[in-house]
Amino acid sequence: MIMKYARPTSLSEALLLLREPDTIPIAGGTCISREINSHISVVDLQDLDLNEIHFEKQKIQIGATCKLQYLVLHKFLPEFFRKAVHYEFPLNIRNSASIGGLIVKCDGRSSIVTSLLALDANLVLEPDHDQVPISDFLIKRPAILKNHLIVSINVSAPQVFYFEHIARTPLDRPIVCAAISQWKTGRTRLALGGYGSQPVLVCDGENSENMQLAARSAFSLANDAWASSEYRSEMAEILAGRCIDNIQETPKGQ
Ligand SMILES: Cc1cc2nc3c(=O)[nH]c(=O)nc-3n(C[C@H](O)[C@H](O)[C@H](O)COP(=O)(O)OP(=O)(O)OC[C@H]3O[C@@H](n4cnc5c(N)ncnc54)[C@H](O)[C@@H]3O)c2cc1C
C-alpha cells in the first residue's frame, strides 16, 4: 500500500526524497500497484525529463522512464530491437511500463533485457553518475539499487542487431530467444533469454565459430514448466545459428 506520494521536478529533489526509509521510485507503476502487503512511500519519476531518446555519434541514450511503446515506435532504434520490445508485453502494459522499471524487475524471459545484454548496454546510476554494465547490474541488482536511481540506458549503436524467439503463441513471452550484436570492429555478442532469473551472455568476441555450440551448452540445464532443457538447448542452437547467418548475410558498411 502506498502511504506517501511525491512528484519531484528535479533529480536532486528526487534523490533527496529517496533517502527516506521505505521510499522507492515509481515509474509506470505496473509492478508497484500490485504490492499490497507492504507500506511504502513512492517518489514518482514522471516529471524528471527522463523520457527521451538521444542519439549522438553512434551512441544511443534511452531515458529510464521511456515507456516501452515509445521504444517500439522510435524509428531510429534498430528494427529487431523494436521487435523484441513488442514481444515483451501487450500494448496496454507497453503504454504504462518504463524501460527502467522493466530492467529492475525482469526475469530471464525478458526479450528486451536479452537484447540489452547482447547490445552491452550500460546503466547510468545517480547520485554517483556511475556507468554499470547491464551484465553486472543483473547479478547484483538489490545491492546496486540501494539508494540509486537508473537515469538512462546507454548503448553503442551496433552495425547489425538481430533477434529471434520461440514462444507458445506469436505474441507470448519467449521460451527461448537469442539476440546478437555486431560492431564495426568485428566484436560480436550473443545473449540468450527465455529461462531463469535473468538472460545469459553466451559469447563476446570476434570469433563466431563456436557460438552455436556455446548456445546449446548454455541452456543444457534450462528445465522448467515451460520447456525441457533438451528442447531449449536444441532451440538455442538453432536460433543462434539464425542470428549468425543473419549477421553474415547483412551487407556491411551501411
Ligand atoms: C498484467 C501485468 C502482467 C505483468 N507480467 C509480467 C511478466 O510476465 N513478467 C515481468 O517481469 N513483469 C510483469 N509485470 C510487471 C511489470 O509490468 C514490469 O515489471 C514492468 O516493466 C515494470 O515497469 P514499471 O515502469 O511499471 O515499474 P514500476 O512498477 O514503477 O517499478 C518497478 C520497480 O522498479 C523500481 N524502479 C522503477 N524505475 C526505476 C528507476 N528508474 N531506477 C531505479 N528503480 C526503479 C521501482 O522502485 C520498483 O521496485 C506485469 C504487470 C502487469 C500489470
The ligand as an SDF file (V2000), in Angstrom:
LIG
                    3D

 53 58  0  0  0  0  0  0  0  0999 V2000
   -0.9460   -7.5520  -16.1050 C   0  0  0  0  0  0  0  0  0  0  0  0
    0.5430   -7.4790  -15.8150 C   0  0  0  0  0  0  0  0  0  0  0  0
    1.3580   -8.5230  -16.2380 C   0  0  0  0  0  0  0  0  0  0  0  0
    2.7460   -8.4890  -15.9710 C   0  0  0  0  0  0  0  0  0  0  0  0
    3.5060   -9.5190  -16.3990 N   0  0  0  0  0  0  0  0  0  0  0  0
    4.8230   -9.5270  -16.1280 C   0  0  0  0  0  0  0  0  0  0  0  0
    5.6430  -10.5950  -16.5620 C   0  0  0  0  0  0  0  0  0  0  0  0
    5.1780  -11.5400  -17.1780 O   0  0  0  0  0  0  0  0  0  0  0  0
    6.9690  -10.5370  -16.2620 N   0  0  0  0  0  0  0  0  0  0  0  0
    7.5240   -9.4940  -15.5920 C   0  0  0  0  0  0  0  0  0  0  0  0
    8.7420   -9.4810  -15.3660 O   0  0  0  0  0  0  0  0  0  0  0  0
    6.7700   -8.4710  -15.1630 N   0  0  0  0  0  0  0  0  0  0  0  0
    5.4360   -8.4700  -15.4060 C   0  0  0  0  0  0  0  0  0  0  0  0
    4.6630   -7.4350  -14.9890 N   0  0  0  0  0  0  0  0  0  0  0  0
    5.2900   -6.3960  -14.1580 C   0  0  0  0  0  0  0  0  0  0  0  0
    5.6390   -5.1000  -14.8550 C   0  0  0  0  0  0  0  0  0  0  0  0
    4.8130   -4.8010  -15.9530 O   0  0  0  0  0  0  0  0  0  0  0  0
    7.0520   -4.9770  -15.3360 C   0  0  0  0  0  0  0  0  0  0  0  0
    7.9820   -5.4470  -14.4110 O   0  0  0  0  0  0  0  0  0  0  0  0
    7.2900   -3.5190  -15.7100 C   0  0  0  0  0  0  0  0  0  0  0  0
    8.1820   -3.4850  -16.7440 O   0  0  0  0  0  0  0  0  0  0  0  0
    7.6870   -2.5980  -14.5850 C   0  0  0  0  0  0  0  0  0  0  0  0
    7.8520   -1.2850  -15.1250 O   0  0  0  0  0  0  0  0  0  0  0  0
    7.1900   -0.0090  -14.4360 P   0  0  0  0  0  0  0  0  0  0  0  0
    7.7340    1.1890  -15.1350 O   0  0  0  0  0  0  0  0  0  0  0  0
    5.7200   -0.1340  -14.3750 O   0  0  0  0  0  0  0  0  0  0  0  0
    7.8540   -0.1250  -12.9920 O   0  0  0  0  0  0  0  0  0  0  0  0
    7.2430    0.2690  -11.5570 P   0  0  0  0  0  0  0  0  0  0  0  0
    6.1000   -0.6250  -11.1990 O   0  0  0  0  0  0  0  0  0  0  0  0
    7.0210    1.7240  -11.4630 O   0  0  0  0  0  0  0  0  0  0  0  0
    8.5340   -0.1160  -10.6810 O   0  0  0  0  0  0  0  0  0  0  0  0
    9.0190   -1.4410  -10.6540 C   0  0  0  0  0  0  0  0  0  0  0  0
   10.2380   -1.4930   -9.7470 C   0  0  0  0  0  0  0  0  0  0  0  0
   11.3190   -0.7960  -10.3370 O   0  0  0  0  0  0  0  0  0  0  0  0
   11.7630    0.2730   -9.4920 C   0  0  0  0  0  0  0  0  0  0  0  0
   12.1100    1.3520  -10.4230 N   0  0  0  0  0  0  0  0  0  0  0  0
   11.3270    1.8740  -11.4070 C   0  0  0  0  0  0  0  0  0  0  0  0
   12.0200    2.7800  -12.1070 N   0  0  0  0  0  0  0  0  0  0  0  0
   13.2670    2.8460  -11.5660 C   0  0  0  0  0  0  0  0  0  0  0  0
   14.4460    3.6000  -11.8670 C   0  0  0  0  0  0  0  0  0  0  0  0
   14.4850    4.4570  -12.8850 N   0  0  0  0  0  0  0  0  0  0  0  0
   15.5350    3.4070  -11.0970 N   0  0  0  0  0  0  0  0  0  0  0  0
   15.5260    2.5120  -10.0700 C   0  0  0  0  0  0  0  0  0  0  0  0
   14.4340    1.7640   -9.7460 N   0  0  0  0  0  0  0  0  0  0  0  0
   13.3200    1.9330  -10.4810 C   0  0  0  0  0  0  0  0  0  0  0  0
   10.6080    0.5780   -8.5690 C   0  0  0  0  0  0  0  0  0  0  0  0
   11.0270    1.1490   -7.3580 O   0  0  0  0  0  0  0  0  0  0  0  0
   10.0210   -0.8120   -8.3840 C   0  0  0  0  0  0  0  0  0  0  0  0
   10.7570   -1.5320   -7.4290 O   0  0  0  0  0  0  0  0  0  0  0  0
    3.2900   -7.4100  -15.2600 C   0  0  0  0  0  0  0  0  0  0  0  0
    2.4560   -6.3570  -14.8630 C   0  0  0  0  0  0  0  0  0  0  0  0
    1.0990   -6.3810  -15.1320 C   0  0  0  0  0  0  0  0  0  0  0  0
    0.2360   -5.2220  -14.6860 C   0  0  0  0  0  0  0  0  0  0  0  0
  1  2  1  0
  2  3  1  0
  2 52  2  0
  3  4  2  0
  4  5  1  0
  4 50  1  0
  5  6  2  0
  6  7  1  0
  6 13  1  0
  7  8  2  0
  7  9  1  0
  9 10  1  0
 10 11  2  0
 10 12  1  0
 12 13  2  0
 13 14  1  0
 14 15  1  0
 14 50  1  0
 15 16  1  0
 16 17  1  0
 16 18  1  0
 18 19  1  0
 18 20  1  0
 20 21  1  0
 20 22  1  0
 22 23  1  0
 23 24  1  0
 24 25  2  0
 24 26  1  0
 24 27  1  0
 27 28  1  0
 28 29  2  0
 28 30  1  0
 28 31  1  0
 31 32  1  0
 32 33  1  0
 33 34  1  0
 33 48  1  0
 34 35  1  0
 35 36  1  0
 35 46  1  0
 36 37  1  0
 36 45  1  0
 37 38  2  0
 38 39  1  0
 39 40  1  0
 39 45  2  0
 40 41  1  0
 40 42  2  0
 42 43  1  0
 43 44  2  0
 44 45  1  0
 46 47  1  0
 46 48  1  0
 48 49  1  0
 50 51  2  0
 51 52  1  0
 52 53  1  0
M  END
$$$$
